[in-house]
Amino acid sequence: MTPRGAALQSPPAAPEILHRCRELVAPALAEAIGGLHPWVAEMAGYALGRCEVGGAPATHSQGKGVRQALAVLGAEAAGGPAEAGVPGAVAVELVHTFSLLHDDIMDGDALRRGRPAVWKAYGTGPAVLAGDALFALAVETLTAGPATAHAAAAVRQLTTALRDLVRGQADDLLFADRPWSGPEAVGVGEYETMAVHKTGALLGCALALGAQLAGARQETTTALDRAGRHLGVAFQIADDLLGIWGDPAVTGKPVHGDLRQGKKTLPVLVALNAPGHGALAELLASPAALDDAAVRHAASLVERAGGRTGALREARRHLAAADTLLADASLAPRPAGELRTLLSSLAHRTI
């Protein structure tokens, strides 16, 4: 029974969890960026959604701060205070932003969150410089202040994730030159390995860093890292689905953008493994750029071949694996519950 006068409190929803963690991390993130060269700091602020070109305050919402939240919740789940995870939260947010700056250049993406990408707004060279500065600042963040006691282990965790991130990005770039069918085609297993590295490595790092900075045991940080990597695959699959069927008003990118670019996404790979996929493979292999009618037809063929449902099934499988790891890790109940709420919302892209 609930004691007389006590109010029943529902567990916080994912947006509330993200907001709480962003508010906690914001001062430390602002302080870190403020130490950069003023021009580089402006580009970093623009990339983070804090300002416009020229430095004026931003007129739109900032990013969700997913990796920040994972680091804070990782610290709390390991039994430490939320503040213990703040240096890790700043470090992973800086690395994530660095990776986006370089990804947009490599992929030729002109838009990021519905406005010009940094390389479009400031130029390619300046964007590379800003990305490099953020990477260096992330490492520095883990070697100063309250994080010092765990600095060596934390830096190892971050650099391992960075190595894997680069490996995943390299595979993703190489996939673009491989055929859609035949023995050299990209397999579903290869795709998932790429996603574990490209997307999962930093999500796992965020969770593990928070726990590590809170003094967690190695088995706890390992379990959290693995859970984050499974989440990363589910998150990447959800991103792939949005890249084909997402609403541009939500994604900030053109509809069917991934199909136009010929990206090897999981829904397409699943569809190409289905019987009778010849028409889809032939359409995708066409040397001519796909027009609006062609990409709509390709999206229809992918869906009819089971690409959409197959990709969703894989996303759910990885999310279940992440949940099992969290359940077995002996985490503090409240933050563990918030982690599950956040992971589910992220994997289904409902936030």
N, C-alpha and C positions, 0 to 999 in steps of 0.2 A: 504494500500500500504506500501511497505517497503521503508524507507527513502533512498535517493540516496547515494550510497557508502556503505550501510549496507549489510552485508552478511547474507544470510539465514542460520541459524544454525539448524541442525537436533538434536533432543533430543538424549542424549548419549545412547548407547547400554548397555546391562547388563554388559558385561566384563569391559567397561570403568567405570561404576558406582562402580563395585567391586574394581577395581584398585585404584580409587580415595580414597575410604574409607579405603582400606588396607594401603595405603601410609600415611594417616592421623593417623591411629591407631598404626602403626608399632613401632614408638619410645617408646610409653607408654607401649606397650606389652613387648618389649625387656627389658625395665627398670624394670617392675614388675618381670619378670622371673629371671633377673639378681640378684635379692635379695634373691633367694633361695640358699640352699646348692649347691655347684658346681656340684655334681653328680646328684642331683635331677634336677637342672637347665639343665643339658645336656639331661636327659631323656625327660624333658618338651620340649626342643628345637627339639629333634628328633621327638617327637609326633606332633609338630607343623610344621614339615618339614623344620626347619631352619638349621639343622645340621645332620650329620651322626653319627653312633656309634663311640665314641671316641672324638666327638666334632668338627670334620672337617666340613667346610661349606657344606651345602647340594648341591648335584649335580642334583637335580630334582626340579620341581616346587612345591611351597607350596600349602596349601589348598586355596580355593576360598575366605574364610573369609566372608561367607554369613551372619552370625549372627553379625559380626562386622558392616557390611554395614547396616543391619536393624537398629541397635542402632543409628548409625550416621544419617541415613535418618529419623528415628523417631524424633530425636532432631530438625532437619531442618524442618520436616513437621509440628511440633508444633510451628514453628516460631522462634526457637532459632538458635544459631550458630552451625555448625557441631562439633566444639570442645567440646560443652557441652555434647555430646553423647559419647565421648571417654572413660571415666571411665566405662560406661555401656558396651561399646563395648569390652573393655579388660575383664571385669567380665564375660560376656556371652561366650567369646571365651575360657577363662580358664575353665569354667564349662563344655562347650561342649567337650573340650579336655579331661577333667577328666572323663566324661561319656563314651567317646570312649575307653579310657584305660580300664575301668572296663567292658564295653560291650564286648570287644574282649576277655577278660578272661572268662566271663560268657558264651559266645557263642562258645568259642573254635576257634575263627577266627585267623588263623596264619598270614594273610596278612591284611594290611591297606594301601590303596592308592598304591598298587602294590609293597610294600616292607614289610619285617617282622614287625608284630605288636610289640609294645613296650615290651609286656610280652615274646615274642619270642626272641627279641633282647637283653633284659636285665635280664629276669627272672620274674616269677609271683610276688614274694614278692616286688622287686624293682618297678614294674609297679603299684602295689597297693599303695605303698608309694608315688610315683610321682603323682598319681591321687588324693590322699588325700591332698597333698601339694597344688595342683592346686585349689582344692575346697576351702581350707582355704584362699589362696591368692585372690580368686575371691571376697570373702566377705570383706577381708581387703581393696581391691581396692575401694570399694564403701564407705568406711569410712574415706578416706584420700583425701587430696588435694581439688580440686575445687568441688568435689562431696559432701563435708561435709554438706552443707546446706540442702541437700535432702537425707542424709544418711539413716535415719530411714525408710523412705518410700521406698527407693531403695532396702535396704536389705530385707524388707518385700516382695517386688515384686520378688526378686531373690529367697528367701527361699520358697515362695509359688510355684514358678515354679519348684524348686528342689523337693518339696514334690510330685507334680504331675508327674514329670519325674520318680521318684522312683516308684510311683503307676503304671505308664504305663509299666515300665520295669518289675515289678513284674508280672503283668498280662501277658505280652509277654512270660515270662519264664514259667508261669503256663499253658499257651496255649499248650506248647509242649507236655504235658502229657495228654491232652484231646483227645478223639477219633475224627475221621474224620466225622463220621455220628452218627445219633441217638440223643436222648434228651440231652446228655452231650456235643455235638459238639459245637464248637465256632461259634457264629452267626456273621453276618456282622455288626450288631449294636455294639456288644461287641468289635469287631476289631476296629471300628472307634473311640470308646471311648478310647481304648488303645492308638491309634495313636494320638488323641488329647493330651493325657498326655505325652506319650513317646517322640514324635517329636514336637508336636505343642506348648507345654508349654514353651520351651526355645525360639522358634521363636517369640511367642507372647511376652515373657518377654523382648527379645531384643528390639522390637519396643517400648514397653511401657516404658522400662527403659530410652531409649534415650529421649522420650518425657518428662518423669518425671524429668530427670536431667535438661531439658531445661525450667522447670517451667510450664508444661502444666496442664490444668484442669483435674480433675479426669475422667470426661466423655470421654475426648480425650484419655487418657491412657487406659481406659477400652476398647474403640472401637479398638484401635491398638492391644491390647492384644488378643481380640477376632479374629481380622483379621489374626494375626499371627498363632493362633491355627487352623483356617481353612486352612491356607497355609500349616501348618504342616501335616495335613491329606493328602492333595494333594501331598505334597512332599514325604510322606511315601508310598503312592500308586505308585508314579512314581518309587520309589526305589524298590518296590515289582516287578514291571514290568521289571525293569532292572535285578533283581535277577533271573528272569526266562529266559528272552529273550535278556538281555544286552550283549554287546560286551566286553569280558574280557579285551581287550586293553584299553577300556574306564573306566570300572568299577573297574579294578584291582582285580577282583575276578573270580573264575572259572564259566564258563557258566552253567546254571541250578543249581547253588549252593544252592539256597533256596529249590528247590525240593529235592535235595540229602539229605539236612538236615531235611526235613520234616517240614519246617516252615509253620505256618498258615498265609499265606499271602492273601491279598484280592482277587487277580485273582482266586486263588484256592477255596476260600470260596464261591465266586460268582458262580463258575462252579459247586460246590457241591450242590448248591441250585437249579440248573437247572434240568429239567426232564431228566431222563435216565442217571444219574451220577454214576450208580452203578459200572461200570468198573473202573472209576477213583478212587472212594472210596476204592475199593478192591485193586487196585494197590498201593495206598498210604499207606494202612493199612498192607501191606505185612511186615512180620518180617525181611525179608532179605533186605540187603542194595540194593538200586536201582543201577543197572549198567548203562552204557552210553545209551544203547538201551532203557532201561526202563524209564529213565528220559526224553529222547526225546519223547517217546510215551506219557508220562504223560503231558508234555508241549503241545503236539498236542491235547490231550483230553481236557485240560483246555481251549485252544483256541477255539476248536469246540463247547464247551458248552457255549461259550460267556463270559468266565472269563476275557479275555483281554479287550474286548469292554465294559463290565460292569464296570470293574475297572476304565477305562478311563472316563466313564460317571460320576462316583462318584468323580473322581479327578476334573473334570470340574465344578461339582456342588459346591464343596468346594471353588474352586478358584473364582467362581462367587459370593459366599457369602462374601469372603474376599474383593472383589472389591466393593461390595455394602457398606460394613462397612466403607471403606476408603472414598467412595463418600459422605457418610453422616456425616463425622467427621469434616468438615470445616478445612481442612488442607491447608497449603501453597501450591500453585499450582505446582511449579517446583519440589520440593521434592516428592509431592504426585504422580506426573507423573512418576518420577524415581522409586518410590516404585512399581507402577503398572507394569512397565517394568521389574523390578527385580522379582516380584512375579510370573508373567507369565512365565518368562524364567526358574525360579526354578521349578515351578510345572510341566513344560514340559521337564525339565532336558536338556535344550538346552545350558546350560553353565556348 
